[in-house]
């Protein structure tokens, strides 16, 4: 198989892996797990698995103290906060809607990048942002009926925090191995949630087998498979192509939520999701070419 085809399949597998995150969180909630237990389990298992994979591949985890401090802050405050907000979103909204709200982050990243001067404004990018936010309006429903505004706030908060995390990471981590940084980020997030659970007494260790299987699934499929597949595929097809294929993620989440969770989605919300994906494709294909290069990070 040609490297281009192999890379595309790997990124598609990564998108499918990431798409299961909201589904597994719903399963974990149904089995009696709380947010702190879910996130502590996810990041502890993910950090251990990533460290073992790096050791097996002969990649050193050694970094300087300054970078370790930055990675700890990015993991504990940045990625950890985003994960907490997303888990809260899934608690208050259907998994399909939570996924579509989070996937507004490419548009928010572009707005932030314009604001701090990392990117120049172009009219194709402006069009893409208008399409994305029009889609967001439809996703919520024109009248905002049957939408938890608290869940909506958590969802957009998760997208905003993730966008800031990406912009900061794009500036600070350009010359560091992505797998190494991801391991430190997961370890820092794990430390925060484990300590929080211990201090508040909210860690639940006597979960049912279904609860532990859901948490293990979160650590392995949307985290390890998603990360490994994306980086392996991106090395073969490039960041821009990988990011385009990754727009499959919310679509797969919607399909899984309908099949596995029996969730309903209105035609307006489906149309809004399509608009959001269309805006992202414009950002990656049209606006990205106009800008010359496009920096991309993954969930």
C-alpha positions in Angstrom: 0.0 0.0 0.0 1.3 3.5 -0.9 2.4 5.7 2.1 -0.3 8.2 1.1 -3.1 5.6 1.4 -1.6 4.2 4.6 -1.3 7.6 6.1 -4.9 8.4 5.2 -6.2 5.2 6.8 -4.2 5.9 10.0 -5.6 9.4 10.3 -9.1 8.1 9.6 -8.6 5.4 12.3 -7.4 8.2 14.6 -10.5 10.3 13.9 -12.7 7.2 14.6 -10.8 6.7 17.9 -11.2 10.3 19.1 -14.9 10.1 18.1 -15.6 7.5 20.7 -14.6 9.8 23.6 -18.1 11.2 24.3 -19.6 7.8 23.8 -17.3 6.1 26.4 -17.9 9.0 28.8 -21.7 8.4 28.6 -21.1 4.7 29.3 -18.9 5.6 32.3 -21.6 7.9 33.7 -24.2 5.2 33.2 -22.0 2.7 35.2 -21.8 5.1 38.2 -18.5 6.8 37.6 -18.1 10.5 38.3 -16.1 13.1 36.4 -13.0 13.0 38.6 -12.8 9.2 38.5 -13.2 9.2 34.7 -10.6 11.8 34.1 -8.1 10.5 36.7 -8.4 7.0 35.2 -8.1 8.2 31.7 -4.9 10.2 32.2 -3.2 7.8 34.5 -3.6 4.9 32.1 -2.8 7.1 29.1 0.4 8.5 30.6 1.6 5.0 31.6 0.9 3.6 28.1 2.6 6.5 26.3 5.7 6.3 28.5 5.9 2.6 27.8 5.5 3.1 24.0 8.2 5.8 24.0 10.6 3.5 26.0 9.9 0.7 23.5 10.7 3.0 20.6 13.8 4.2 22.3 12.7 7.9 22.6 14.0 9.7 25.7 11.5 11.6 27.9 14.3 13.9 29.1 13.4 17.6 28.7 14.8 20.8 30.4 13.2 22.1 33.6 11.7 25.1 31.9 9.9 23.0 29.3 8.8 20.5 32.0 7.2 23.4 33.9 5.4 24.7 30.8 4.2 21.2 30.0 2.9 20.7 33.5 0.9 23.9 33.3 -0.4 23.0 29.9 -1.5 19.6 31.1 -2.8 20.4 34.5 -4.4 23.7 33.7 -4.9 23.7 29.9 -5.7 20.2 28.7 -7.0 19.1 32.1 -9.5 22.1 32.2 -10.6 21.4 28.6 -11.2 17.7 29.4 -13.2 18.6 32.6 -15.3 21.1 30.6 -15.9 18.5 27.8 -16.9 15.8 30.4 -19.4 18.3 31.9 -20.7 19.1 28.4 -21.3 15.4 27.8 -23.1 15.2 31.2 -25.6 18.0 30.2 -25.9 17.5 26.4 -26.2 14.6 24.0 -22.8 13.2 22.9 -23.5 14.3 19.3 -24.1 17.9 20.3 -21.1 18.0 22.6 -18.8 16.8 19.9 -20.1 19.4 17.4 -19.6 22.2 20.0 -16.1 21.1 20.7 -15.3 21.0 17.0 -15.8 24.8 16.7 -12.2 25.0 18.1 -10.5 25.4 14.6 -12.5 28.5 14.0 -11.7 29.9 17.5 -8.0 29.1 16.9 -8.1 31.2 13.7 -9.7 34.1 15.6 -7.1 34.0 18.3 -4.3 33.7 15.8 -5.6 36.8 14.0 -5.7 38.6 17.3 -2.2 37.9 18.4 -0.7 38.3 14.9 0.3 34.6 14.3 -1.9 34.6 11.2 -3.0 37.2 8.7 -6.7 37.8 8.0 -7.8 36.7 4.5 -11.3 36.8 3.1 -11.4 33.0 2.6 -10.7 32.7 6.3 -13.4 35.2 7.1 -15.8 33.2 5.0 -14.9 30.0 6.7 -15.4 31.6 10.1 -18.8 32.9 9.1 -19.8 29.5 7.9 -18.6 27.8 11.1 -20.5 30.2 13.4 -23.6 30.0 11.3 -23.5 26.3 11.7 -23.1 26.7 15.4 -26.3 28.8 15.5 -28.2 26.0 13.7 -26.7 23.3 16.0 -28.1 25.1 19.0 -31.5 25.5 17.3 -32.8 28.9 16.1 -35.0 29.3 19.1 -32.6 27.5 21.5 -35.3 25.1 22.4 -34.4 21.9 24.3 -30.8 23.0 24.7 -29.2 23.1 28.1 -27.6 26.5 28.3 -25.3 25.3 31.0 -24.1 22.4 28.7 -23.8 24.9 25.9 -21.6 27.1 28.1 -19.4 24.1 29.1 -19.1 23.1 25.4 -18.0 26.4 24.1 -15.8 26.8 27.2 -14.1 23.5 26.3 -13.6 24.7 22.7 -12.2 28.0 23.9 -9.7 26.5 26.4 -8.6 24.0 23.9 -8.0 26.7 21.3 -5.8 28.7 23.8 -4.0 25.4 24.5 -3.3 24.9 20.8 -2.2 28.5 20.2 0.2 28.4 23.2 1.5 25.0 22.3 2.1 26.0 18.7 4.4 28.8 19.9 6.2 26.9 22.7 6.4 23.3 21.4 7.4 23.5 17.7 10.7 21.8 18.1 9.7 19.1 20.7 8.6 15.5 19.9 4.8 15.5 20.0 4.6 12.1 21.7 7.0 13.3 24.5 4.9 16.5 25.1 1.7 14.5 25.0 3.1 12.1 27.7 4.0 15.0 30.0 0.6 16.7 29.4 -1.2 13.5 30.3 0.9 12.9 33.4 0.3 16.4 34.6 -3.4 16.1 34.1 -3.4 12.7 35.8 -1.6 14.3 38.9 -4.2 17.1 39.1 -7.3 14.8 38.9 -5.8 12.1 41.2 -4.9 14.7 43.9 -8.3 16.4 43.5 -10.0 13.1 43.9 -8.0 12.3 47.0 -8.5 15.7 48.7 -12.2 15.8 47.9 -12.9 12.1 48.5 -14.5 11.8 45.0 -12.4 9.0 43.6 -14.6 5.9 43.1 -12.5 2.7 43.2 -15.3 0.2 43.6 -16.8 0.7 40.1 -18.6 -2.1 38.3 -16.7 -3.9 35.6 -18.7 -1.9 33.0 -17.4 1.3 34.6 -13.8 0.2 34.5 -14.1 -1.0 31.0 -15.5 2.3 29.9 -12.6 4.2 31.6 -10.0 1.8 30.1 -11.7 2.3 26.7 -11.4 6.1 27.1 -7.7 5.8 27.9 -6.9 3.3 25.0 -9.2 4.2 22.1 -9.8 8.0 22.0 -6.5 8.7 23.7 -3.8 6.2 22.7 -5.2 5.0 19.4 -6.3 8.6 18.5 -2.9 10.1 19.3 -0.8 7.4 17.8 -2.8 7.1 14.6 -2.8 10.8 14.0 1.0 11.3 14.4 1.7 8.1 12.4 -0.6 9.3 9.6 0.5 12.9 9.7 4.2 11.8 9.2 3.1 10.2 5.9 0.6 12.7 4.5 1.4 16.0 6.2 -0.5 18.1 8.8 -2.9 19.8 6.4 -4.2 16.6 4.8 -4.3 15.0 8.3 -6.4 17.8 9.6 -8.9 17.6 6.7 -9.4 13.9 7.2 -9.8 14.5 11.0 -13.1 16.4 10.3 -14.6 13.0 10.1 -14.5 12.9 13.9 -17.7 14.7 14.9 -19.5 13.0 12.0 -18.6 9.6 13.4 -19.5 10.7 17.0 -23.0 11.7 15.7 -23.4 8.3 14.0 -22.2 6.4 17.0 -24.5 8.4 19.4 -27.5 7.5 17.2 -26.6 3.8 17.0 -25.3 3.2 20.5 -27.0 5.8 22.6 -30.3 6.1 20.7 -29.8 9.9 20.6 -31.9 12.1 18.3 -30.6 15.0 16.2 -32.8 17.5 14.4 -32.4 18.3 10.7 -31.4 21.8 11.7 -28.7 20.5 14.0 -27.5 18.1 11.3 -27.4 21.0 8.8 -25.5 23.1 11.4 -22.9 20.3 11.9 -22.4 20.0 8.1 -21.8 23.8 8.0 -19.3 23.6 10.8 -17.4 20.9 8.9 -17.7 22.8 5.7 -16.2 25.9 7.3 -13.3 23.8 8.7 -12.7 22.4 5.2 -12.5 25.9 3.8 -10.0 26.8 6.5 -7.8 23.8 5.7 -8.2 23.7 1.9 -8.9 27.1 0.6 -7.8 29.5 3.4 -4.9 27.3 4.3 -3.5 27.5 0.7 -4.0 31.2 0.6 -2.0 31.6 3.8 0.8 29.2 2.5 1.0 27.0 5.6 -1.4 25.8 8.3 -0.4 24.7 11.8 -2.6 22.0 13.2 -3.0 20.4 16.6 -5.1 17.4 17.6 -7.4 16.6 20.5 
